[in-house]
Amino acid sequence: MNIFEIMQKAKNLKSEMEESQKKLAKIEVEGRSGGGMVVVSMACDYRVISVKLDESIKDDLSMLEDLLKLAMNDALSKVSEKLQENMASQLGGLGLPPDFKLPF
């Protein structure tokens, strides 16, 4: 692939990325902790969709705080994975080296 082809593909990248962001906003992931005692649903645009708490932890605030933190971090990790997968598929056609850093 020559430099002109790379430049042409880069021009199209912005609109493809915007479209991709819209699609990602519709993808939901779940973060879980405590064997499902806390479940956080999050969209891939970092919006929290829902939080479900098991009735058995309602009286233990310290445990609830810990499990909520773990479930949130699990959900964020899954969002990050989805975003990386998406970015890799978007940039794969440019023929850039794997460690190439984009300015955005």
Order of alpha helices (4+ residues) and beta strands (2+ residues): alpha-beta-beta-beta-alpha
